[in-house]
Amino acid sequence: MDIENPEPSYTVFNTEDGEYRTTLTKKYMARKAYLPPDPKKVYAFIPGTIIKIHVKEKEKVKKGDPLLVFQAMKMNNILMAPINGVIKKVNVKVGETVPKTQILIEFK
């Protein structure tokens, strides 16, 4: 091993076609871990502004009921309830600008 050219660190990936040795980038190693979607949380799918909120905390909703109006890219999007349930928390206010992936509403 040379000080100027250190031996790269290899990772082995097993696939159906065989085994592959490769190096991983710093960006790949620093990535966020994947989390499966939680149906009890409604996220902002794109940055935007909250125009209207149709629900309150502790209110019962059915799947498909409107939760809020979210303006993104000059379009008003009505976010619907993904499940039947009770609203645990509304994390936004009318007029608030939210970033992508912010939790807007949580269910019990």
Kinemage of the C-alpha trace (Angstrom):
@kinemage 1
@onewidth
@group {chain A} dominant
@subgroup {mainchain}
@vectorlist {calphas} color= white
{ca met a 1} P 0.000 0.000 0.000
{ca asp a 2} L 1.372 3.367 -1.104
{ca ile a 3} L 0.797 6.487 1.081
{ca glu a 4} L -0.005 8.598 -1.971
{ca asn a 5} L -2.302 5.950 -3.491
{ca pro a 6} L -4.022 4.135 -0.632
{ca glu a 7} L -5.840 0.901 -1.428
{ca pro a 8} L -9.525 1.679 -1.979
{ca ser a 9} L -12.073 0.107 0.341
{ca tyr a 10} L -14.264 -2.330 -1.561
{ca thr a 11} L -17.794 -3.434 -0.774
{ca val a 12} L -19.235 -6.681 -2.100
{ca phe a 13} L -22.763 -6.758 -3.535
{ca asn a 14} L -24.447 -10.093 -4.223
{ca thr a 15} L -26.976 -10.188 -7.065
{ca glu a 16} L -28.676 -12.885 -9.116
{ca asp a 17} L -25.933 -12.506 -11.740
{ca gly a 18} L -23.042 -12.873 -9.324
{ca glu a 19} L -20.891 -11.018 -6.878
{ca tyr a 20} L -19.571 -7.503 -7.541
{ca arg a 21} L -16.782 -5.615 -5.776
{ca thr a 22} L -17.117 -1.851 -5.886
{ca thr a 23} L -16.203 1.321 -4.019
{ca leu a 24} L -18.853 3.576 -2.490
{ca thr a 25} L -18.891 7.359 -2.785
{ca lys a 26} L -19.081 9.722 0.195
{ca lys a 27} L -22.451 10.935 -1.089
{ca tyr a 28} L -23.795 7.369 -1.120
{ca met a 29} L -22.532 6.698 2.394
{ca ala a 30} L -24.102 9.949 3.730
{ca arg a 31} L -27.556 9.303 2.194
{ca lys a 32} L -30.677 9.174 4.366
{ca ala a 33} L -31.851 5.693 5.196
{ca tyr a 34} L -35.059 4.599 3.460
{ca leu a 35} L -38.171 4.635 5.619
{ca pro a 36} L -41.355 3.063 4.325
{ca pro a 37} L -44.283 5.518 4.028
{ca asp a 38} L -46.392 5.852 7.172
{ca pro a 39} L -50.122 5.985 6.293
{ca lys a 40} L -50.783 7.826 9.577
{ca lys a 41} L -48.771 10.852 8.421
{ca val a 42} L -49.560 13.207 5.534
{ca tyr a 43} L -46.413 14.798 4.073
{ca ala a 44} L -45.855 17.731 1.719
{ca phe a 45} L -44.957 16.138 -1.618
{ca ile a 46} L -43.422 19.376 -2.938
{ca pro a 47} L -42.621 22.781 -1.372
{ca gly a 48} L -45.698 25.000 -1.180
{ca thr a 49} L -48.132 27.100 0.839
{ca ile a 50} L -51.098 26.053 2.969
{ca ile a 51} L -54.221 27.768 1.601
{ca lys a 52} L -57.029 26.213 3.663
{ca ile a 53} L -57.337 23.589 6.407
{ca his a 54} L -60.566 21.557 6.425
{ca val a 55} L -59.983 19.514 9.626
{ca lys a 56} L -59.275 20.051 13.317
{ca glu a 57} L -57.519 17.941 15.918
{ca lys a 58} L -59.617 15.062 17.370
{ca glu a 59} L -61.947 15.183 14.343
{ca lys a 60} L -62.999 11.884 12.736
{ca val a 61} L -62.410 11.590 8.989
{ca lys a 62} L -63.065 8.935 6.389
{ca lys a 63} L -60.702 7.863 3.631
{ca gly a 64} L -60.993 10.401 0.793
{ca asp a 65} L -62.236 13.315 2.930
{ca pro a 66} L -60.436 16.610 2.166
{ca leu a 67} L -57.814 17.537 4.765
{ca leu a 68} L -56.327 20.737 3.391
{ca val a 69} L -55.656 22.804 0.283
{ca phe a 70} L -51.979 23.035 -0.571
{ca gln a 71} L -50.711 25.441 -3.241
{ca ala a 72} L -47.605 24.337 -5.120
{ca met a 73} L -46.330 25.580 -8.481
{ca lys a 74} L -49.361 27.914 -8.808
{ca met a 75} L -51.781 24.970 -8.516
{ca asn a 76} L -54.157 24.281 -5.643
{ca asn a 77} L -53.968 20.644 -4.534
{ca ile a 78} L -56.590 19.141 -2.243
{ca leu a 79} L -54.928 16.595 0.019
{ca met a 80} L -57.301 13.771 0.947
{ca ala a 81} L -57.319 11.468 3.970
{ca pro a 82} L -55.382 8.284 3.114
{ca ile a 83} L -57.178 6.259 5.825
{ca asn a 84} L -60.215 6.322 8.105
{ca gly a 85} L -59.189 7.754 11.446
{ca val a 86} L -58.997 10.563 13.955
{ca ile a 87} L -56.785 13.603 13.464
{ca lys a 88} L -54.023 13.545 16.089
{ca lys a 89} L -52.271 16.781 15.140
{ca val a 90} L -52.374 19.500 12.483
{ca asn a 91} L -48.781 20.697 12.142
{ca val a 92} L -49.403 23.696 9.843
{ca lys a 93} L -51.314 26.987 9.747
{ca val a 94} L -53.034 28.792 6.883
{ca gly a 95} L -50.526 30.898 4.951
{ca glu a 96} L -47.520 28.887 6.117
{ca thr a 97} L -44.888 27.937 3.538
{ca val a 98} L -43.674 24.360 3.963
{ca pro a 99} L -40.688 22.454 2.553
{ca lys a 100} L -40.889 19.099 0.797
{ca thr a 101} L -41.420 16.118 3.165
{ca gln a 102} L -42.711 18.197 6.108
{ca ile a 103} L -45.388 16.361 8.085
{ca leu a 104} L -48.633 18.312 7.600
{ca ile a 105} L -51.185 16.158 9.445
{ca glu a 106} L -50.885 13.138 11.756
{ca phe a 107} L -53.526 10.490 12.511
{ca lys a 108} L -54.007 8.536 15.777
